Amino acid sequence: MNIFFRFLYEFLSVFFDGIMLMFKGIGKGFYQIANYKDYLTILSSYKDTFEGPEWLLVGLVIALMVIIVGSIIALLVFGINKIIKIGRTRVNQEDLLDEIDNLNNQVNRLMKEKQDIMAMKVSKLGLNPEDEEELEEMLEGEEGEIDASGSRFPKLTVIDQEYRDYKVKTYANNYTLAEIADNFRAFNASQLKLYYDMPLIRSFIAGLSCGKLIILQGISGTGKTSLAYAWGKFVNNDSCIASVEPSWRDKTELLGYFNEFTKKFNESDVLAELYRSGYTDDIHTIVLDEMNIARVEYYFAEMLSILEMPSRDEWIIELVTSGWPDDPKMINNGKLTLSGNLWYIGTINNDDSTFMVTDKVYDRAMPIDINTKVAPFKSREQEAIEINSSYLESLFAQAEKEHPVSSANLKLVSEMDNYVIKHFRVAFGNRILKQLNTFVPVYVACGGDEVEAIDYFVAKKIFRKFEQLNILFIRDEIDPFIAYLNKSFGNGKMKECIEFLEMLKKQT
């Protein structure tokens, strides 16, 4: 045995002597690098033989050596710091995993306590706590709440439960557009003490027929948000109010987002309203209050594109990248199909705190200006009405058939378009012409005049583009254009257009 220990000692000595020599060699190397006395000795032996240019080269060599040594030291320090940071990161990750494990344990403990409490409650009623169906029915009846904690879309799952036995309601639907306009104005005055003139009400309803987005714009305090709110009250289905915030940058601010940590979708009220509208044939409204306090084309761009799709079967938004088995009923592979019974109403204040709304948004929406206040007036009592969305849309389609824009006025609009192109370099596309052929008939069906409707539409949808021009360059063209409008459509008939052009003149 003694022989083995002697062998082991000699054998390991070779190994450890090698390690010691390696560290000694490294140490001697660093010592030699830092041995400034040797440098000074060599420099002293040559200093008497150096001439001017050679001293310059000596200085460069010394500077180079200093840079090399400094770089070696910096690399060593950087490497050591990197190793320390990696070590700290691993420690932090371990701490985080421990914290997650503790949270999971707490959740499990709380769930067990919840189950124990539920068991105590139902035992008094003679129910078996293990009977989940009876337990859920009892809780729903007692507290009016549904446990959707297991779903990643809890709000939408609750809506599924609320509408599980729902049948689409068909109302009397015996109104005309003129009656709807008159009733809406009377309802505002008698029930809400909100006062609007009839041309504005007609423009609002005609705007609903042009598309799914209306923009109410004007100075603060004229009742823009109130009008949108009142429409929800009038059709007996409260509007969903979404207050836009300056931080909104994409659709997740509007609809919500999937939290990868909790594995839950943070649903917004807007998403809940979108989902709920798919169950009914009622009129649903989402109000985007102060929609231009953030850039509309950022958070609403996808919705604008979807609503432009010719087939409503293509009105699909993607909420998550894939589907789960327990997802809500109307979410298919993470996607939700939008229903046609929902309108968006945006309110806009044009001031220094807001962003300019781009043509992309305006061209797809119907802007309605509210810049004046109407004095209170006496009105008959009018209650809210119940009307199907499909019936309202059928009234819009019927108005297009019964009150198409006359060929004479279409010709005047076409000639005016050529005039505007020639003198102002502004034109409008087929989308705006299609909207005109919808807006005007519905306005007329609401009790308005055809030229009055054309005047309003042209002023808000076409002449609005003049604001982007250099007013100084078109100033001399404004008076001749006003004369042209009076001559073509009748003196003073294009009131809105002329008022807009006069306003442009005042800005020069």
C-alpha positions in Angstrom: 0.0 0.0 0.0 2.9 2.3 0.7 4.2 1.7 -2.7 0.8 2.8 -4.2 0.7 6.1 -2.2 4.3 6.9 -3.3 3.3 6.2 -6.9 0.2 8.4 -6.5 2.3 11.2 -5.1 4.8 11.2 -7.9 2.1 10.8 -10.5 0.0 13.7 -9.3 3.1 15.8 -8.7 3.8 15.8 -12.4 0.3 17.1 -13.1 0.3 19.8 -10.4 3.9 20.9 -11.2 2.7 21.5 -14.7 -0.1 23.7 -13.5 2.2 25.6 -11.2 4.7 26.1 -14.1 1.9 27.4 -16.3 0.8 30.0 -13.7 4.4 30.9 -13.0 5.0 31.3 -16.7 2.0 33.6 -17.0 3.1 35.5 -14.0 6.7 35.9 -15.4 5.2 37.0 -18.7 3.2 39.8 -17.0 6.2 40.7 -14.9 8.4 40.9 -18.0 5.8 43.1 -19.8 5.7 45.5 -16.9 9.5 45.5 -16.2 10.0 49.2 -17.0 13.6 49.1 -15.8 14.7 46.9 -18.8 12.9 49.3 -21.1 14.8 52.3 -19.5 18.2 50.4 -19.7 17.8 49.7 -23.4 16.6 53.2 -24.1 19.6 54.7 -22.2 22.1 52.6 -24.2 20.8 53.9 -27.5 19.9 57.5 -26.7 23.2 59.0 -27.7 23.0 57.5 -31.1 19.4 58.5 -32.0 18.8 61.5 -34.3 15.7 63.7 -34.6 13.6 61.4 -36.9 14.6 58.3 -35.0 13.3 59.8 -31.7 9.9 60.2 -33.4 9.9 56.5 -34.3 10.9 55.7 -30.7 7.9 57.7 -29.5 5.6 55.8 -31.9 7.0 52.4 -30.7 6.4 53.4 -27.0 2.9 54.6 -27.8 2.1 51.3 -29.6 3.3 49.3 -26.7 1.2 51.3 -24.3 -1.9 50.7 -26.5 -1.2 47.0 -26.7 -0.9 46.7 -23.0 -4.0 48.8 -22.4 -6.0 46.7 -24.8 -4.9 43.5 -23.0 -6.0 44.9 -19.7 -9.3 46.1 -21.1 -10.0 42.7 -22.6 -9.3 41.0 -19.3 -11.6 43.4 -17.4 -14.3 43.0 -20.0 -14.1 39.2 -19.8 -14.3 39.2 -16.0 -17.3 41.5 -16.0 -19.0 39.3 -18.6 -18.5 36.2 -16.5 -19.9 38.0 -13.5 -23.0 39.3 -15.4 -23.7 35.8 -16.8 -23.5 34.5 -13.2 -25.9 37.2 -12.0 -28.3 36.5 -14.8 -28.4 32.8 -14.0 -29.1 33.7 -10.4 -31.9 36.1 -11.3 -33.5 33.5 -13.6 -33.4 31.0 -10.8 -35.0 33.5 -8.5 -37.7 34.3 -11.1 -38.4 30.6 -11.5 -38.7 30.2 -7.7 -41.1 33.2 -7.6 -43.2 31.7 -10.4 -43.3 28.4 -8.5 -44.4 30.2 -5.3 -47.1 32.1 -7.2 -48.4 28.9 -8.7 -48.5 27.3 -5.3 -50.5 30.3 -3.9 -52.9 30.1 -6.9 -53.5 26.4 -6.2 -54.0 27.1 -2.5 -56.5 29.9 -3.2 -58.4 27.7 -5.7 -58.6 25.0 -3.0 -60.0 27.5 -0.5 -62.5 28.7 -3.1 -63.7 25.1 -3.7 -64.0 24.5 0.1 -66.1 27.7 0.4 -68.3 26.7 -2.5 -68.7 23.2 -0.9 -69.8 24.8 2.4 -72.4 27.0 0.5 -74.0 24.3 -1.5 -74.1 21.8 1.4 -76.7 24.0 3.0 -78.9 23.6 -0.1 -78.6 19.8 -0.2 -76.5 19.8 -3.4 -73.5 17.6 -4.0 -70.4 19.8 -4.3 -69.0 17.3 -6.8 -71.9 18.0 -9.2 -70.4 20.7 -11.3 -73.4 21.4 -13.5 -75.7 22.0 -10.5 -73.1 24.0 -8.8 -72.6 26.4 -11.8 -76.4 26.8 -12.2 -76.7 27.6 -8.5 -73.9 30.2 -8.6 -75.3 31.8 -11.7 -78.7 32.1 -10.2 -77.5 33.4 -6.8 -74.8 35.8 -7.8 -75.5 36.5 -11.5 -71.9 35.6 -12.4 -70.4 32.9 -14.5 -67.0 31.4 -13.8 -65.0 31.8 -17.1 -61.6 31.7 -15.4 -60.6 28.6 -17.4 -60.9 30.4 -20.8 -58.3 32.7 -22.3 -61.2 34.9 -23.4 -63.2 35.2 -20.1 -65.4 38.2 -21.2 -66.3 36.5 -24.5 -67.0 33.2 -22.8 -69.4 35.0 -20.5 -71.2 36.5 -23.5 -71.5 33.0 -24.9 -73.2 31.9 -21.7 -75.5 34.9 -21.7 -76.7 34.3 -25.3 -76.7 30.5 -25.2 -80.5 30.3 -25.4 -80.9 33.6 -27.3 -83.1 33.8 -30.4 -82.8 36.8 -32.8 -85.6 39.2 -32.1 -87.7 40.5 -35.0 -89.3 43.8 -34.2 -92.4 45.5 -35.8 -90.1 47.3 -38.3 -92.8 49.6 -39.7 -90.9 52.9 -39.8 -89.9 54.9 -42.8 -86.6 56.8 -43.0 -88.5 60.1 -42.7 -90.2 58.8 -39.5 -86.9 57.6 -38.0 -85.3 61.0 -38.6 -88.3 62.9 -37.1 -88.5 60.5 -34.1 -84.8 60.7 -33.5 -84.9 64.5 -33.3 -88.0 64.4 -31.0 -86.4 61.7 -28.8 -83.3 63.8 -28.3 -85.3 66.9 -27.4 -87.9 65.2 -25.2 -85.8 62.6 -23.4 -82.2 63.9 -23.4 -82.7 67.6 -23.8 -80.4 67.6 -26.8 -81.4 69.9 -29.6 -80.3 69.4 -33.3 -81.7 70.8 -36.5 -83.3 68.5 -39.0 -80.7 68.8 -41.8 -78.1 67.5 -39.3 -80.3 64.5 -38.3 -80.8 63.7 -42.0 -77.1 63.9 -42.7 -76.3 61.7 -39.8 -78.8 58.9 -40.9 -77.7 59.3 -44.5 -74.1 59.0 -43.3 -74.9 55.6 -41.7 -75.9 54.4 -45.1 -72.6 55.3 -46.7 -70.5 53.0 -44.6 -69.7 51.8 -41.1 -67.7 54.8 -40.0 -69.1 58.3 -39.4 -66.9 61.2 -38.2 -68.5 63.9 -36.1 -66.3 66.9 -36.1 -66.4 70.5 -35.0 -65.7 72.8 -32.2 -65.8 71.6 -28.6 -69.1 71.6 -26.8 -71.5 71.4 -29.7 -72.8 67.9 -28.9 -70.7 65.5 -31.0 -70.3 62.8 -28.4 -73.9 63.4 -27.2 -75.3 62.8 -30.6 -73.5 59.4 -30.9 -74.6 58.5 -27.3 -78.2 59.5 -28.1 -78.3 57.3 -31.2 -77.6 54.2 -29.0 -80.3 55.3 -26.6 -82.7 55.9 -29.4 -82.4 52.4 -30.9 -82.6 50.9 -27.4 -79.1 49.5 -27.4 -76.5 51.7 -25.6 -73.4 52.7 -27.5 -70.0 51.4 -26.4 -67.9 54.4 -25.5 -64.2 54.0 -26.2 -62.1 57.0 -25.1 -59.1 57.1 -27.4 -55.8 57.8 -25.6 -52.7 59.5 -27.0 -50.6 56.3 -26.5 -52.7 54.2 -28.9 -50.4 52.9 -31.7 -52.0 49.7 -33.0 -55.1 47.6 -32.9 -54.2 46.0 -29.6 -55.1 49.3 -27.9 -58.6 49.0 -29.5 -59.3 45.3 -29.1 -56.9 44.0 -26.5 -53.9 41.6 -26.6 -52.8 38.1 -25.6 -50.7 38.0 -22.5 -48.0 35.4 -23.0 -47.3 35.2 -19.2 -50.8 34.7 -17.9 -52.0 32.9 -21.2 -55.1 35.2 -21.1 -56.4 37.6 -23.7 -56.9 41.1 -22.1 -60.2 41.9 -23.8 -61.4 45.5 -24.3 -65.0 46.6 -24.1 -64.8 47.3 -27.9 -63.9 43.6 -28.5 -66.8 42.5 -26.3 -69.2 44.8 -28.2 -67.9 43.4 -31.5 -68.5 39.9 -30.3 -71.9 40.6 -28.8 -73.1 42.1 -32.0 -72.7 38.8 -33.8 -75.5 37.3 -31.7 -78.2 39.8 -32.6 -79.8 41.7 -35.4 -80.0 44.9 -33.3 -78.1 48.1 -34.1 -74.8 48.3 -32.3 -72.6 51.4 -32.0 -69.1 51.9 -30.9 -68.1 55.5 -30.2 -64.5 56.4 -30.6 -64.4 59.6 -28.5 -61.7 62.1 -29.6 -60.5 59.6 -32.1 -57.7 61.9 -33.5 -56.0 62.4 -30.1 -53.9 59.5 -31.5 -53.2 58.8 -35.1 -56.3 57.1 -36.5 -54.4 55.3 -39.3 -52.3 53.5 -36.6 -54.8 51.9 -34.3 -57.7 51.7 -36.8 -55.9 50.9 -40.1 -56.8 47.2 -40.1 -60.4 47.9 -39.4 -60.6 50.4 -42.2 -59.2 47.9 -44.7 -61.5 45.1 -43.5 -64.6 47.3 -43.8 -63.6 48.0 -47.4 -63.9 44.3 -48.4 -66.8 43.8 -50.8 -68.1 40.6 -49.1 -68.9 40.6 -45.4 -67.6 37.1 -45.2 -64.2 38.7 -45.6 -64.7 41.0 -42.6 -62.3 38.9 -40.4 -59.9 40.1 -37.7 -57.2 38.0 -36.3 -57.0 38.1 -32.5 -54.5 35.2 -31.9 -52.4 33.1 -34.2 -54.1 29.8 -33.5 -57.2 28.4 -31.9 -57.7 26.5 -28.6 -60.4 23.9 -28.0 -62.1 26.0 -25.3 -62.1 29.3 -27.3 -65.5 31.2 -27.4 -68.1 29.9 -29.9 -67.6 32.5 -32.6 -63.8 32.6 -32.6 -62.5 30.2 -35.3 -58.8 29.5 -35.4 -58.1 32.7 -33.5 -60.2 34.8 -35.9 -63.4 36.7 -35.4 -65.8 37.5 -38.3 -67.4 41.0 -37.9 -71.1 41.4 -38.2 -72.8 44.0 -40.4 -75.0 45.4 -37.7 -72.3 47.5 -36.0 -71.3 51.1 -36.8 -68.4 53.2 -35.6 -68.9 56.8 -34.8 -65.8 58.9 -34.2 -65.7 62.3 -32.7 -63.0 64.8 -33.6 -61.8 68.1 -32.2 -59.6 70.1 -34.5 -57.1 71.8 -32.3 -53.3 71.9 -31.4 -53.6 68.8 -29.2 -54.8 66.5 -31.9 -53.5 64.9 -35.1 -54.7 65.7 -38.6 -57.0 63.0 -40.0 -55.6 61.7 -43.3 -57.4 61.3 -46.6 -57.2 57.5 -46.2 -59.6 57.8 -43.2 -61.8 60.6 -44.6 -62.4 58.9 -47.9 -63.7 55.8 -46.1 -65.9 57.7 -43.6 -68.7 60.2 -43.8 -67.7 63.4 -42.0 -70.5 65.4 -40.3 -69.8 68.9 -39.1 -71.4 70.1 -35.9 -70.3 73.7 -35.4 -73.5 75.4 -34.2 -75.8 75.1 -31.2 -79.5 74.9 -31.7 -81.7 76.8 -29.3 -84.0 74.6 -27.2 -87.5 74.0 -28.7 -90.7 72.3 -27.6 -91.1 68.8 -28.9 -93.6 66.0 -28.6 -92.7 63.1 -26.3 -90.9 60.3 -28.1 -89.7 57.0 -26.6 -86.9 54.9 -27.9 -87.7 52.6 -30.8 -86.9 49.0 -31.5 -85.7 48.3 -35.0 -83.6 45.5 -36.7 -80.3 46.4 -38.3 -81.3 44.4 -41.4 -84.5 46.4 -41.7 -82.6 49.7 -41.5 -80.3 48.6 -44.2 -83.2 47.5 -46.3 -84.6 51.0 -46.0 -81.2 52.4 -47.3 -81.4 50.0 -50.3 -85.0 51.0 -50.9 -84.2 54.7 -50.9 -81.5 54.1 -53.5 -84.1 52.5 -55.8 -86.9 55.0 -55.1 -84.8 58.2 -55.0 -81.8 57.8 -57.3 -79.8 60.9 -58.0 -81.3 62.5 -61.1 -79.3 62.3 -64.3 -79.3 66.1 -64.6 -77.7 66.5 -61.2 -75.2 63.7 -61.9 -74.2 65.5 -65.0 -73.7 68.8 -63.1 -71.6 66.9 -60.5 -69.5 65.5 -63.3 -69.0 68.9 -64.9 -68.1 70.4 -61.5 -65.5 67.6 -61.1 -63.9 68.6 -64.4 -63.9 72.2 -63.3 -62.3 71.4 -60.0 -59.6 69.2 -61.7 -58.8 72.0 -64.2 -58.7 74.9 -61.7 -57.7 73.3 -58.4 -56.0 70.0 -59.4 -58.3 68.1 -57.1 -60.3 65.0 -58.0 -62.4 62.4 -56.3 -62.5 58.6 -57.0 -65.2 56.0 -57.6 -65.5 55.3 -53.9 -66.7 58.9 -53.2 -69.0 58.8 -56.2 -70.5 55.5 -54.9 -71.0 57.1 -51.5 -72.8 60.1 -53.1 -75.2 57.8 -54.9 -76.1 56.3 -51.5 -76.0 59.4 -49.3 -78.2 61.6 -51.5 -81.2 59.1 -51.9 -81.2 58.4 -48.1 -81.1 62.1 -47.3 -84.1 62.6 -49.7 -85.9 59.7 -48.1 -85.5 61.3 -44.7 -87.4 64.3 -46.0 -84.6 66.4 -47.5 -84.0 68.0 -50.9 -81.7 66.4 -53.5 -79.6 69.5 -54.3 -79.3 70.2 -50.5 -77.9 66.7 -50.1 -75.5 67.1 -52.9 -74.4 70.4 -51.5 -73.7 68.9 -48.1 -71.9 65.8 -49.5 -69.7 67.8 -51.9 -68.7 70.3 -49.2 -67.7 67.7 -46.6 -66.2 65.0 -48.9 -64.7 66.8 -51.8 -64.1 70.5 -51.0 -62.5 69.4 -47.7 -59.5 68.4 -49.9 -58.9 72.1 -50.6 -57.6 72.6 -47.1 -54.5 70.7 -48.1 -53.7 73.2 -50.9 -51.8 76.4 -50.7 -54.6 78.9 -50.3 -52.6 81.8 -51.7 -52.3 80.0 -55.0 -56.0 79.3 -55.4 -57.3 82.5 -53.9 -58.0 84.1 -57.3 -60.0 81.0 -58.4 -62.5 81.0 -55.5 -64.8 83.9 -56.6 -65.1 82.5 -60.2 -65.9 79.1 -58.8 -68.6 80.5 -56.5 -70.1 82.1 -59.6 -69.9 78.8 -61.4 -71.8 77.0 -58.6 -74.6 79.6 -58.5 -75.0 79.4 -62.3 -75.0 75.6 -62.5 -77.0 74.6 -59.5 -79.1 77.7 -58.9 -78.3 80.9 -57.1 -77.6 80.2 -53.4 -78.5 76.5 -53.7 -75.0 75.2 -52.9 -75.0 77.0 -49.5 -72.6 74.7 -47.7 -70.1 74.7 -50.5 -70.2 78.5 -50.8 -69.8 79.0 -47.1 -66.7 76.7 -47.1 -65.2 78.6 -50.0 -65.8 81.9 -48.3 -64.1 80.6 -45.2 -61.0 79.7 -47.3 -60.9 83.2 -48.6 -60.7 84.6 -45.1 -57.7 82.5 -44.4 -55.6 84.3 -47.1 
